[in-house]
Amino acid sequence: MDSFSIAALVSSTSSVSQRAVFGAGEIRSLQRTTAAASQGQPPLRDLATLADLLEKAGRDAEALGRALGASSAVAERLREKLRDALAAGETMMAGLGKQLMRLEASSLASVYVSYVHRQQRVVLAYSDLFQYYAQIVALPSKEHQDQRLDTKDWHHLTEAATQAAHEATQPPNTIMTIRASGPDDTTPPIYTAPASQPDSPSPEQDRGGFGSFVSSLKAMVSSVLPKPDPLVCALCEACARGDTRLVQGLLDQGANVDGRNENRDTPMNVAIQANQIDAAALLAAAGADVEGAHGAAKLPALFQAAAAGHTGMARMLLDRGCDPRQAAPHGGKPYFYDVVDRGSVDGARLLLQHGCDAGTTNGSGQTAIAAAVRRDCVPMVELLIAHGAQIHGTCHSSGGSLLGGTKNVDMVRVLADAVAERNLPVAHLLLGRGARGDRHTLAGQPLVVAAIRDRQLPVRDKTELVRRLLQRGAKGTATDGGVPALRWALEQPAGAGAGLADVVALLLLHGAEANRCVMNDKTGETALLYVVRSGRAAEAGHLLKHGANPNEGGDGKLRSGGTPLPSPLVQAVVRRDADMIRLLRAYGAKLDETMLEFARTVVEQPQIYETITARPVRGGTSSSSGRQSAGLSMQGEMSSRAASPPPAYETVLS
């Protein structure tokens, strides 16, 4: 293990922790100098929450450093991820600390509360990420560490941190407003840098203790970080507001068009983030760099605008000669891939219209369409396919198919995740484009059973998903833990009075065996007996249509305890279920003198006796087609029954 690189990481965690503590200290100091009546009011209340989060982030960064120091093995890939995360976290903390240094009790009215809220989210996101990395570092082997970097939890946390960091750069990207004033005429205002004032003792210096520590940290940070040009800061603020008159005036005064503000953003970055097209046009006309990958987005201007969905801005940059096929200088990855990976359908559409290749790959050979599938972005997948992307094309350097796998993520897993997360548009898209329906979840459960057993999936959506899975090769005979899919479907709660009758029909149509599905292993109760006892006529009709024995239980078979099984017809009579009786008789349920006597003397309902003795309405039982037609006609006559069923047959006979 490279001890030097680990030591560097530990040093980075210490730096992040110190910056977090410094930022929290600035807020705590402000709290101590502010009237008690203002403590629970915005923005001080929001700043107090930010201080809490900064202190938590400092503790989490320290814990990560301790875990690194105690670890005997840290995977190379994990070290790279840690280096990137800590560098991003340190940059974020440094920028935030500089903003917090501007706070004074007299300036609270000028604080942007939206800025504080965005900083809360980004600090919390990095705090959670540091916690997760500490858990990974504590794993005993490099193999286990690498595996944890492929989990959904890791991807979720890193994406959350990246997204929060990106949102934190959106205007307003300073904690307080920068006021610029000038004469109300056509002359651009003159910007004058504030004159330096002699330092005066602050209340912190007099108090000593923690205030002195904060002051020392402030001095250290101020001496290390470069000071932004005041003209550039003013230019960025003017771009964020879209004040073209002030933008032009500052450019005329010599403001650096490619300078950086306190957040390390160029004026062009700020104009694009705020979607200020006219301001960006002025910057471009003044020679602003539109090809370099600057700012938090790390993309050239055209692709930053497209990734943000600012198509008007992107068109302006295209008109000024920006190349939509531009690629990164290292690795040659087209920046168009980043637009797709960030999910901007409108931006990707515009670039495709200007010549970008829908089959674009990144430096590892993964296709843009695979990235869109991984992000669950159905409109993006459809857009890329419409522009020629190949769903069966290779998607990584090993030459695998998109339906065989993506980089580190097998397509089967993508489909399984879509089913598990109820992301039906993506699941339908994958199945429609060739994904197999007979696959399993990572836990080994058939996807069709996973869909059936998902009680949070609405019945209509569940039915459609099961239909598509079966069409793409899922088996109606699939089992989970030895239990057939048909039993899982029959055991699901009815819900809205509809149940899963259509799912039962689909399974039977695709090979599920009506007579071999046992609902109770101890009693031997069959599927037909189960639905008749439950009064579920629609499911009974489907089972009978696909060959269920209407005389099951009346053929001498015994329960495991030695008592005979009641026939479906007996169950229907016990329930006084006239519709079910007619259905069973239509499919050939046998009637004997014992049954007639039971119906006449025990049930004591003349209409039930009349129903059971009536001539069966069927189109002939000599052929299965005749029986199926009769069953369907009987199902059409069935209505919901409000009467409560009587005691079970066994109880009546006893």
N, C-alpha and C positions, 0 to 999 in steps of 0.2 A: 504494500500500500504506500502511496506517495504521501509521506508524513508532512511534507511541505504544503501540499495542496489542502490537506485536512486542516493544518494550522491556519492557512489563509481563510478557509471557510469559517473556522472558529472566530477568527478576527473579524470577519464580516458580520457574524451574528452579534458580536459585541458592539460593533459600530451601529448596527440597526437598533439594538436595544438602547444605546445611549441617545440616539436621535429621537427615539420614541419617548424616552424619559424627559429629554429636553423639551419637546413639544408639549407634553403634559404639564411640565413645570411652568411653561409660559402661561398656560391657561389657569393653573392653580394660583399663580401669582396675581393674575388679573382678578380672580375671584376674591382674593384677600383684600384687594383695594377697591372693590365695588360694593355699593350699598347693599345691605341684606335684602331690601325690598326687590332688588333686581335679580336675585339669585335664581328664582323660579321662572323668570320671564325669558322669552327669546330675545337676543341670540345667546345669552349667557347660559341658559339651560341646555341648549344644543352644544355649546362649547364644552360644558361640563361632561356631557355624554362622550364627546370626542376625547376628552382627557382620560376618561375611564378606559376607553378603547385603546388609546395609546399606551397606557400603563399595562393593559393586558397584552398588547403586542410586544412590549418590551420584555415582559415575563416569558412569553412564548419563544421569543428569539433567544433569550438566555437559556431556556430549557433545551432548545435545539443545539446551542453551542455545547452544553454539558453532554448531550447525547453523542455529539460528534467526538468530543474528547474521550468518551468512554468506549466508543465503538472499536472493535478489532478489525472490522472489514466494512468498507464503503464502496459500493459498485461504482465503476467509472461513469456509467450513465447517470447514476444518482448524483454524483459529484457535479456533473455538468448542469443538471436541473437545479441543484442547490445554488450553484454559482449564479445562474441566471436569475433565480427567484430572489436571492439576497441582494444582488445588484439592483434589481428593479425596486425591491423594498427599500433599499438605502436611498436610491434616487427620490422615491416618493416621499420618504420621511424627511429628507433634506429640504425638498421644496416646500413641504408643509411647514417645517420648522421655520423657514424664512418668512412664510406668510404670518405665522403666529407671532413672530417677533414684532410685527407691525401693530399688534393689538394694544390699545390703551382704553382706559375706562371712558374717556371722552369721545372715542370713535366708534363705540358699539353700535350706534345708530346707522353707521355706514357698512356694517358687516352684511355680506351676502349669506343669508341662511341656507340657500340652496347649495352654495359652495361647501358649507360646513357639513351638510347632509351627505354630499357626495364623498367628502373626505372620511366621514364615518364609515361609509360602505367599503371604501377601499382599504382602510386600516383594518376593519374586521375581516375582510377577505384574506388579507395577507397574514393576519393573526391565525386564522383557521388553517391556512396553508402551512405555516411554520409548525403548528401543532401536528399536522399530518406527517410532515417530513420527519419530525422527531420520532414518531412511531415507526416510520420506515427505517430510519437509521438504527433503531434499536433491534431490528431483526438480525438473527445470528449469521445469515449467509447472504452473499451477493445475489444468488439466484432468487431468493425470496424477495429481496429488495427490488430487483428488476421486475418481478411479477407484480408487485404492488404498484409499479409505475404504469401498468397497463390496465388498471382497474377503472371502473366507472367513477369511483369516488375521487381518484386522483384527477381524472379528466375534468370532472365537475368543479373541483376546487381550483384548478389552474385556469379554467375558462372563466370562473367567477372572478378570480383576481384580475385576469386580463381585461375582462369587460368592465369591472369597477374602475380599474386604472384608466381605461379609455374614457369612461364617462366623467372621471374626475378632471379630464383636460378640457371638457366642454365649457363654453362661456356660461357664466363668468368664471374665469380660471384664476382669479385673485380673490382674497378674502374680503377686501374692501374696494369700493369704487374708486377709480382714479378720475378726479375731476379736472377737466381742462376747460378753460374759458378764454374768450377772445372777443374783440369788437364785433358787433353785429353788422358786418358789411361783407363785401366780396373778397376781402383780403384774407388769405389763410392765416390762422392764428400763429403767433410765434411761440414756440415752446422754449422755455427757459428752465434749465436744471435748477433745482432748489439749492440755494446757497448753504454751504456746510455750516452748522452751528456748533459752537463749543460744547463739548460733552458736559452734562450736568449730572450730579449724583442722583441716582434713582433711589426710590424707597427700598429696593432690594438690597442695595449696597449697605444701607444703614442697618438693615435687619440682620445681615449675616446669615449663618446657617444655610438652609436650603436655597435661599435667595442668592447667596454668594456663589453657591455651586452652579445655579442656573446662569448667573452672570459669567462665570468662567467658561461654561459650555458655549454660551452665546459668543463670547470673544473668540473661542477656538474655531467655531463654525464660520464666523465672519472672516477670519484670517485665511481659511482654507478655500472656501467657495469663491469662484470668480464673481465680481460684481457686474450685474447686467447694465448695459448702456441705458441711461434714462430715456434717451430719444427712442431707442428700440422698444422699451416698455410702453412708452406713450403710443408708438406706432401700432403695437400689438393691440392695445386697448381700443384705439380708433378703428382698427380692422374688425375687432369683435363687435363693435357697435354699428359698423357700416358707415362711419362718418367719413365719406370720401373727401370732403373739403379739408378735414384735418389730416387725413392720410397724405393727400397731395402736398399740403403745407409742410409736413414733417419730412417728406421725401425731398422737397425743395431745400430744406435746411440741412440736408446731408445725412439723415437717418440711414443707418445701414439696412438695406432692404433684405439682407440675409442674416441679420443679427438674431440673437436669442434673448428672450425675456427671462424672468426669474424661474419659469417652468421649463426652460430649455426649448421652447417653441419658437419657430420663426414667424414673422408676420404672415407669411403665406399659410403656414399651418393653422394659425388662429383664424384667418379669413375663411379657410375651408371648413374648419370645425363649426363656425358660426354661419356657414353658407351665405357669406356676403360676397356675391358674384362681382359687383362693381368694384369693391375694394381689392379683390383678388386680381381683377383685370388691370387696375392701376399698378399693382405690384409687378405683374407680369410685364407690363409695358416698361417698367423701370428696370427690368433685367433680373427679376427675382429668379432664383434657381428653382426650376420645376422638375428637374430630373433626379435630384438627390433624394434619398429616403431619410427624411428628417422627422423629428417630433415623435410623440408617443406611438403614432400609427406605424412608423418605420416603413412608410411607403412614399413613393414620389407623388407629387401633387395630384396628377390625374387619377391615380389609383386610390389615393386617400379619399378623394371626392366620390369616386364610384363606390368604394366600400361603404361609405356613409350614406349612399343612396341619393347624393346631391347631383342628380343628372344634369341640371342646368349648369352647375359649376363645371362638371366634367365636359359638357359640350363646349363651353367657352375655352377650356384648356385644349381640347381637340382642335378647335378652330385656330388656336395659336401654335399648332404644330406638335403637340405632345404625341409621342408614339404609343399607341395602344398595345404594341407587341413588346414593349420594353421588358427586359429581364434583369434579374439581380446580377451584379457584377461577379459575385462569388457563387458558383454552383449553377448559374444560368437558369434559375427558376423564373418563368414569366410571372410578372406581378399580377397578371390576370387571375392566376391560381388563388392568390390571397383574397381577391374580391369575391371569388366563389366561396372560399373557405369561411369568409365572414358573413355569408348569407345575404348579400345585397343582390336581389334578383333584378331590380331595375338597373343597377349599375352594371351588372354582368350582361344584361340584354343590350345596353348601349355599346359596350365594348365589343360584343359579338357582332353587332351591326357594323362596326368599324374594323373588322378583320381579325379579331382574336379567334384562336382555335379552341373549339369546344373539347377537343381531346388533350388539352394541356395537362402536363404532369409536373410534379414538384421535383426537387432534387433527388428524392428517393424513388422516383418512378411512379408514385401514386397519382392516379388520374384525378382531375377536378371533379368528375362525376362521383367517384368514390368518396371524396371529401364531402360532397353535398349529401350523399346517402348517410354518411356517418353523422352529419348534423341534423338528420331528419327533415331536410328541407325539400319537400316534394316539389314545389314550384321551380326550384333551381334544377332539380333532376330533370323535370319535364322540359325546361328551357334548353338544357344542354343536349338532351336527346333530339329535340326539334332542330338543333343546329349541327347535328351529325355525330354527337358523342356515341361511342359504341358501348352498349351495356355489357357485351361479352368481350370487350377489349381487355388488354392486360392492364393491371392496376399497380403492380409493383415490380421490382427488379427481378424477382424470381419467375416472372411471366405468368402468374396466376390470373384466373379470370376474375372479373368483378363479382361474379356470383360464386367464385371459389374463395375469395378472401380479399380484404383490404389490408393495408399495412398494419400489422399487429392486431387486426380485428377481422375475424372470419365473417363472410357474408351471412353464414348461418347464424352467427351470434348477432349480427345486425338485425336479422329477421326475428330472432328470438327476443331480442330487446324490444323491438317494435311491438310484438305481441304482448310481452310482459308489461310494457308501459302503456298499453292501449293506444299506441300511435297507429291508428288504423290506416290513415292515408299512406304512410310509408310502407306498412305491411302489404296493403293492396297493391301498391306500386311495384314492390319487389316481386310479389307473386305474379303480377301481370307481366313482368319482364323476365320471367324464367326461374325465379327461386323455387325450390322444391318445398312442398307442403308436408312431406313425410319426415321432416327433421325434428330434432329434440332440443329442449332447453339445455343449458349448461348443467342442470341437475339431472338430466336424463329423462325428463318428462316429455312425451310427444306434444308437439305444438297444438295439435287439435284438442288434446285433453286439457292442456293449459288454458286454452280459450274457453272451453266448456266450463271449467271449474272456476273461472274468474267471476265472482259474484258481483263485482263492481261494474262489469261490462253490460250495458243495456242489451236486452234480449234481441232487438233488431240488429244491433251491431255484431253481437255474438253470432247470430245466425248467418250473417253475410260473411264474417271471417271464417267460420267453419266451412261454409260452402266453397270459398276460394281455396282453403287449405286442401279440402277433399278433391277439388278439381285439379290441383297441382300435385296429387300423389299421396296425400294423407290417407291412411287406411281407416275404414269404418270399424275394423276389428282391433284398432289400437288399444293397448292396455297401459295402465299406470299402477304399479304395485300389484299386478295380477287382476286388477279390476277393469273390466272392459269400458270403453268410452260410452257405450250405450247406457250402462248402469249409472255412470257419472251424470249423463244428461237427464236420465229419469229422476235422479235424486236431487237435482237442483230445484230450489224453491220456485213455485209457479210464477209469481210476480206479475202484477197487472192482469191477472186472470188468463194470461196467454201461455205461461209455462214455456217449455222448450220443445213443443210438439214438432216444429219445423226442423229443429236440430235432430230430433229422433228420426224423423223421416229421411233426412239427408244421410245419417249414419246407416240406416237400414238399406238405403239405395246404394250405398258404397260398401256393402258386404257384411254389416253387422248382423249377427245371427239371433233372431227373435227368440228361438226356443232354447238357446244355450246361455242366455243371460240370466243368472241367478241373483236376485236382489238380497237374499238373506241366506248366508251359508249354513246357518243352524237349522232353519226351517225348510230350506229348499224352495222358498217362494220364488216363482218365476216372474219375469217382467210383466206378462199379461195379468197374472194374479195381482201383482202390485198395483198396476194402474187401475184395474177394475175396483180393487178395494179402496183406492184413493179417489175414485170417481172421475178419472181423467179420460174422457171418452175419445178425445182427439188422438192421444198417444195409443189408446187401445185400438183405434181404427188403423193406425199405421202398422202396429205390430201384427194385427190380423191380416192386413193386406200383404205383408211380407212373410206369411206362413206360420204365425204363432198358432199353437194348438188350442182351439176354443174349448176343448174338453180336458185340458191339463188339470190333474187333481182328481178327475173322475175316472181315471183308468187304473185305480188300485194302488198308486204310489203312496208311500207313507212318509211322514215327516221323520226327521232324525230321531224324534222322541217316540216314534211308533204310532202316532195318530195319523189318520188319513188327511191328505190335503183337500180342502174344499175346491170344487171346480169354479171357474170364473162365473158360470151362470148362477151358482149358489151365492157367490159373493154379491152379484148384482141384485138378486132377489132379496137378500138380507138388507141391502141398502135401499130397497124399494126404488131402484133406478130403472125406470121403464125404458129410457133411451138406450142404456147399456144392454138391457135384456134384448131389445130388438136388434141391436148390432151383433151381439153374440149369436143369436138365433139365425141371423142372415148369413153368418159364416159357418153354420153347421153345428152349433152347440146342441148336444143331445138332451132330450127331455124324457124322463121316466116317471113311473107312478109315484115313487118316493118324492121326487121334486114337486110333482103336482100337489100331493098331499101337504107337503111342507108349505107351499105357496098359499094353499087354501086355508089351512088351519092355524098356522103359526104367524105368518105375516099379516093376515087378516085385513088385506086391502083388495077388494074385488078387482080394481083396475089392474093391479099387478098380475092377478090370476088370469085376467083376460089377455093381458099383453103376452104372458108366457105361453099361453095356449093358442095365440093367434098364429095363422100360417106365416112362416118367415117370408119377408119381402126380399127377394133376391133374383138375380138374373141367371140362376142355375149355378149349382155348386160343383158341377162335374169338372169344371175347368177353373184354373186359378184366375183367369181374366174375368170370368163371370163373378167369382167371389170378390175380386177387387172392385169391380163396378158396383156390386151391391154394397160393399163396405163404404165406398165413397159417397153413394147416395144416402146411406144411413147417417154418415158423418154430417152431411149437409142438413139433416133434419134435427141435429142435436142442439139443445139449448142449455144454458146454465141452469143448474138445479139448486134451489135455495134450501130444500128440506135437509135437515141434519140426518145423517145415517143412523140406523138403529144399532144395537149392540152387535158385536161380531157373531158370525155364524156359530162358532164353538160355544159361545155363551148361551145362545138361544137353544141349542140342542141339549145343553146341560140342564 
